[in-house]
């Protein structure tokens, strides 16, 4: 990835700890259907905590069986190319960033996966 360019086909850490290709919808080397992992990237501020809670509420309401991680390590956050937080990462792809989505908005976002 260049300093100012978009992320291309890069290796990123999967929710299971393995390294996978961020372009395909894979987890642990297997093609996945639906959502395998969700991460909320933030700085630990009130807005980021609120986003994490809204994602947790959406996952519970939808009955999705996945772990939601809250990541505040700035090195990891920057690895996703996110410059404004909070951000939501679904299946290792940045799905939303820069504003706190309400629970209903998160549900609509997750329906696309």
C-alpha positions in Angstrom: 0.0 0.0 0.0 1.3 3.4 -0.8 1.3 6.2 1.7 -1.7 7.9 0.1 -3.1 5.1 -2.0 -6.0 2.8 -1.3 -5.4 -0.7 0.1 -5.0 -3.2 -2.6 -4.7 -7.0 -2.2 -3.0 -7.2 1.2 -2.6 -9.8 3.9 -4.4 -8.9 7.1 -4.9 -10.7 10.4 -8.2 -12.6 10.4 -10.4 -12.8 13.5 -9.1 -16.3 14.1 -5.5 -15.0 14.2 -4.6 -16.4 10.7 -3.5 -14.3 7.8 -5.9 -14.2 4.9 -6.4 -12.3 1.7 -8.6 -9.2 2.3 -10.0 -9.2 -1.2 -11.7 -12.5 -1.1 -14.4 -13.5 1.5 -12.3 -16.2 3.2 -11.5 -17.1 6.8 -8.9 -19.7 7.7 -8.5 -20.6 4.0 -12.1 -21.4 3.5 -14.7 -19.5 1.6 -17.2 -18.1 4.0 -20.8 -17.2 3.5 -22.2 -14.4 5.7 -20.3 -12.8 8.6 -17.3 -14.5 10.1 -15.9 -11.6 12.2 -16.7 -8.0 13.1 -14.3 -5.5 14.6 -14.9 -2.0 15.9 -11.9 0.2 15.6 -11.6 3.1 17.9 -9.5 5.3 20.2 -11.3 4.4 23.4 -13.5 7.5 23.4 -17.2 7.8 24.2 -18.2 7.7 20.5 -16.2 4.6 19.9 -17.6 2.8 22.9 -21.1 3.8 21.8 -20.4 2.3 18.3 -19.1 -0.9 19.9 -22.3 -1.2 21.9 -24.5 -0.5 18.9 -22.7 -3.2 17.0 -23.2 -5.6 19.9 -26.9 -4.7 20.0 -27.3 -5.3 16.2 -25.5 -8.6 16.4 -27.7 -9.8 19.2 -30.9 -8.5 17.5 -29.9 -10.3 14.3 -28.9 -13.5 16.1 -25.5 -13.6 14.4 -23.1 -16.1 16.1 -19.8 -14.2 15.9 -17.4 -12.5 18.2 -17.3 -8.7 18.1 -13.8 -7.3 18.9 -13.1 -3.8 20.0 -9.7 -2.7 18.9 -7.9 0.4 20.2 -4.3 -0.4 19.2 -3.5 2.5 16.8 -1.0 0.4 14.9 -3.7 -2.1 14.1 -6.2 0.6 13.3 -3.8 2.2 10.9 -3.2 -1.1 9.2 -6.8 -0.9 8.0 -6.1 2.5 6.5 -8.8 4.1 8.7 -8.1 7.8 9.4 -11.4 8.7 11.2 -13.0 6.7 13.9 -15.0 4.8 15.0 -14.9 2.3 12.2 -16.6 -1.1 11.6 -14.7 -3.9 9.9 -16.7 -6.9 8.7 -14.9 -10.0 7.3 -11.7 -8.0 7.4 -13.0 -5.2 5.1 -13.8 -1.7 6.3 -17.5 -1.3 6.1 -18.1 2.1 7.8 -16.0 4.8 9.4 -16.1 8.3 10.7 -19.5 8.4 12.4 -21.4 6.5 15.0 -24.0 4.3 13.4 -27.2 3.6 15.3 -28.2 0.0 15.9 -30.7 0.0 13.1 -28.1 1.4 10.7 -25.6 -1.3 11.8 -28.3 -3.9 11.1 -28.8 -2.5 7.6 -25.0 -2.5 7.0 -24.7 -6.1 8.2 -27.5 -7.3 6.0 -25.2 -6.7 3.0 -22.9 -9.5 4.1 
